Amino acid sequence: MSTAQAPAPALPAAETLFRTPPRAAAPARPALRRHLGTLAGAALLGILLWRLGTGAFLDGLRRIDAPALLAALGIGAITTVGSAWRWAVVARALRIRLPLGTAVADYYRALFLNAALPGGVLGDVHRAVRHGQSAGDLGRGVRAVVLERTAGQVALAAAGSAVLLVVDSPVRAHVRHVLPLAALGAVGALAVVLAVRMSRTPHRASASRRARTLRAALAEARRGLLSRPSGPRVAVSSVVVLAGHVATFLVAARVAGTDAGLLALLPLAVLALIAMGLPLNIGGFGPREGVTAWAFGAAGLGAGTGLATAVVYGALSLAAALPGAFVLLVRRRTAPSGGRQGRSGAPGATSEASRDRYGPKESARLASSAFPLSAEPREGRPMTPESV
């Protein structure tokens, strides 16, 4: 009597057994990209410590006194008000309400977060998201901050190029060789980015939608930065902010012990400020110290003095941003009481925090197509500054 044997279970294919799950290494890549700037800044600081020692760092910090701190606070107040005014002008041009007092407080908080957190931009991301949520249009809030920061960088690039090419200094010959290469590199990088973005639009409808988005973004940039009401104000505020940064650098140079004149230090200050714009730093420290040490060495003032000047500048900038810690503390204390009042109030009363969190869906839809930043939460995660 034969017994029926059950069919043997099918063995999985070899490729199924040894295949690595596709999502296993995915979370590490965004984390690595997020911390790449911090790692690069730490590497630069390590190289400077190895080459110049810790004496320049410590000597610069020991030289900071009360008059230098008071000067930093005063100059910082002027530059912060100028930056906040520029932000308010751009926001109003984009039809978003932003009172100057609120802009100053939020800008102080952003400066403190930029100086205290790695990367140097998280404070700007925070104020962009918070302002967009409070205004009920997250996309325009983010774009207002992007345009405001772009205006500052454009003013620095224009004024810095003029100073480096016109003012006679030992670094002018080096800059004349490096500046065209840097411009070509920037143009090449932009061309690569545009080529990659165009290759991702195989359908004609998608291409036309991206073209409309680009035209809308350019029109918004013209209205925010180049229109008749906002253009002169943005230019004046940018000049005030740039002059404040240069003045802080001059104070830092005097504290570090250099007695060079204004014309000798002005190109060096511009180079340091341009280096600060690179997102490869730890709270602002990194490329600024390396470029300043090289520039001071090329000018015959000593690389150690340049490093000490950059360290003092970073410390004075942190001192100038300390009012932002007070703003952050006050708002953290007042936020829970406002939330309780909204919950315990009359039916239908909505707290400010709940309005910020649950903004109009239409504004979130518009933010998803924002250029150049998108403020739409992805993969079901809650909105955080890192997701912008």
N, C-alpha and C positions, 0 to 999 in steps of 0.2 A: 504494500500500500504506500503509494508515494505521497509525500507531504509537500504542499505548496510552500515554497520559500518566499518570504517577503523580499521585495526588491531592495537592494542595498541603497542607502541614501547617497545621493549624488555629491561627490566631493567638489568643493569650490575650486574654481580655476586658480592656477598659480598666480596669475596677475591679480586676482581678488585677494589672495592670501598676503601677498607681499606689497600690495599697493598702499601707499601712505595716504591717510585721509587728507583731502584737499584743504580742510580748514585747520589742520593741526598747527601750522606755522603762521597762519594769517595774523593772529593778534600781535605777534612780535614785531611785524613790520611797521604798523602805524606807531607803536611805542618807540621803535628805534628812530623813525623819522621825527617824532616829537622831541626826542632828546638829543638829536644830532647836533643842533646848535650849542646846547649845553656842553656836550662832550668836546666839541671843537674849541669852545671858549676855555674849558679846563685844560686842554692840550696846549693852547697858546700861553696860558698863564704858567703852566709847568715848564715850558721852554724858556720863558723869560726868567723864571726863578733859577733855572739851571744855568743860564748864561750870565745873568747879572746878580744873582744872589738875592737874599731877603733884605739886605740893607736898604735898598732903595724903597721898598715897600714900607718898612718900619720907619725910616727916616722921614718919609713924606707924611705919614700919619702923626708922628711926634711933633711936626712943625705946625700943625693946625691949631689955631688959637681962637679965642672968643671973637676978636674983630673979624676974622675970616668967616666964622660961622654966621655972624650977623650980616656980613656983606652977602653971603650966599643966600640967606633967608630973604633979604630985601630984593636982590636980583631975581631970585626964584619967584617971588610974588609977582614981579612985573612980567616975567616970561609966562607964568601960568595964566595970568589974566589975559595976556595977549593970545595965548593958545586957545583959551576958552572962548574968547571973543571970536576968533577965527572959526571955531567949531560952531558957535551959535549962528554966525552969518551963513555958513554953508547949510546948516540945518534949516534955517528959515527960507533959504533959496529953494530947498527941496520940499518946502511946505510942511515942515515939522516944527512944532512949537518947542523952544528951548530957551528959557530965561537965562540971563547972564549969570545970576547968582548960582543957579543950579549947575550951570556949565562949569563954573569955577570950582565948586565943591567936587563934582564928578571928575574933573580933570586932576585935581589934587589927589584924589583917591587912586586914579589910574596911574599917576606918576609914582606913587608909593608902591603900588603893586608891581609896576614895571621894574622898580629898583630892588624890590624884596624877593621877587620870584624869578626863577631861571627863564631865559628866553628873551626877556625885555619887552614883550608885546602883550602879555596876558592882561595887563591893566587896560590897554586899549580895546582888546576884545571884550572885556567885561563891561566897559562903559558903552560900547557899541550895542551889545545885546540888551543891557538894562535900559538904555535910552529908547531903543526900538520897541521893546516890550511896553514901556510906560507910555510911549506915543501911540501905541496901537498899530504900528507898521514896522515890523522887524526888518524888512528888507531895506527901507529907506533909512532906518536908524544905522544899520551897518554901513550902508553906502555913504552916509554923511561922515562917519568917522574915517572911512577909507579915503574920501576926497580931502578931508581936512589934513590927514597925514601926508597924502600925496602933495598937497600944496606946500607943506613944510619941506619935504624932500626936494621938490622942484626948486624952491627958493634957495635951499642950501647948495644944490648942484650948480645953479646958475651963478650965484654969488661966489661960490668956491672956485669954479672954473675961472671966473674973471680975476679973482685974487691970485690964484696960482699961476696964471699965465701973464699977468701984468706986473705984479709986485716983484721986485728984484729980491731973490732969496736963493740960498744954496740948493734948495730942493726944486727950483723951477726947471732946471735942465732934466732932472729925473722925471718930473711930471709931464713935460712935453713929450717924452718918449712913451710914458705909461698911459697917458690920457687917451690918445687915439686907439691904442690896443684895447683899453677898457671899453671904449665906446663901441668898437667893432665886436667885442665879445658880448656886450649887452644886446646889440642888434642881432647877432647870431642866435643868442639864447631866445630872444623874442620870436625870431623866425622859426626856430625849432618848436616852440610852444604852439605857435599858430598852425604849423604844419600838423602837429599831433592832434590838435583840436579839430582841424578840418578833416583829418582822416577818420574821425569818429562820427562823421555825419554822412552816412551813405545815402540817405533818402533826401529827396528834394524838399519835402515838407520840413524835415528837421533842419536843413541848411537855411531855409527861409526864416524859420523861427529863431535860429541863432543870429541871423543877420538883423532881424527886427530887435532882438535883445541888445545887440551891439549898438545899433543906431539909437535906441532908447537910452543906453548907458552914456553914450557920447553926448547926447542932448542934455542929459542930466548933469554931466560934468561941466558942460558949457554954462548951464544955468547956475550951477553952484560956485564955479570958480572964475568964469570969464564974463558974466553978464555985467551990465552997467551998474546995478545996485551993489552986487557982491564983489566984483573984481577988484576995485580999489581998496576996499576994506580988507580983503584977503591979502593983498599985496602989502599993505601997511602993517597989518598984524604979523605977517611972516617976517618982515624986516625987523620989527621990534623983538620977536622971539629969537631970531638969529643973532641980533646984537646982544641980547641977554646971555646967550650961550657963550659967545666970544668973550664977554666981560667976565663970566665965571671962570673961563679958561685962563684969562690974564691974571685973575686973583690967585688961581691955583699955581701958576708959574711963579708969581712973586712969593707965595708961601713956600714953594719948593726950593727957593734960593737963587733963581736966575734973575739977572738984572738987564736982560736984553730989552731993546726998545719995542714999541708997538709994531712997527713995520717988520721987524725981524720975527716977532711972535705970531703975527696975523696969519701967514701961510701955514704955520705949524698948527695953529688952532683950527683952521679950516680942514686940514688933513685929519686931525683927531675927530672932528665932528662928523666928517664923511665916514670914517671908520666905525663910528658908533652906530651908523645905520645898518651895518651888516648884522644879520640875525644869527651870529655865532658868538654868543657871549653868555656870561653868568651875571645877571643883574647889571649889564652894561660893561662889565670887565671882560677883557679879552683882546679883540682887535684894536681897540683904542690904545691900550697900553703898548702893544707891539708897534703900531704905526707911530705913536708919539716918541717912543724910544728911538726908532730908526730916524725920524725927522730931526730930533734934537741932536743925534749923533752926526747926521749929514750937515747940520748947520754949525757944527763945532761947539755945541753947548753941552755935550755929554749925554750918552744914552741913559746913564743912571739918573741924571736930572730929568730927562724926558719921562722916564718911567715913574719917578716920584711925582712929577706934575700930573700925569694921568691918574695916578692913585689919589692924589689930593682932589683932583676934579671929581672923581667918582664919589669920594666921601662928602664933598660939598654938595654935590647933586642929591645925594641921599638925605643930607640935612635939610636941603631946600624942599624935599618932598615929604618931610615928616608931618606937616599939617594934614596930609592925606591919611595918615594913621588915625588922627583925631576924628576926621570925617568918617572913616570906616568904623571906628568904635562907636561913635554917636549913632550912626544909622543901624548898626547891629543891635544897639540897645532899644531903639525906638521901633524897630520892625515888628517884634512879637506883640507889643501893645497894640499896634495898629491892626494886626491880624485878629487879635481877640476882640477888638472893638467891632470889626467888621462881622465877626461871627455872632457876637452877642447883641448886635443892633437890631433895628427893625427888620421885618421880613422884606427881602428884596434889596437890602443894603449890601453892597459889595465892597470889600476892602481893596486897598490899592495893590496889595500883593497878589490877590486873586485875579485882579484885572490884568496885572502884568503877566501872570502865568498863563491865563487863558485869554489870549488876545483874539482878535477876529480871524476867522479862518481865511478870509480873503487876503489879508496881509501876509499870512504864512504862505499862501499860494504864490503871491507875487515874489516873496523872498526866495522861493525855490529857484526862480529863474534870474536871480540877481547877478549882476556882473560887476566886479570880478569875483565877489565872494558869495557863497550861498549859505543861508542861515536856516536851512531846513534840517530837522533832525533826521538822522539816517539809521536804518536797521532797528527802529523801534526804541532807540536809546533816548533818554531825556536830553533836553537842550542844555548844553554846557559850553563854556568858552572854547573848549578843545574841539567841539563839533562845528565851529564856524570856520 
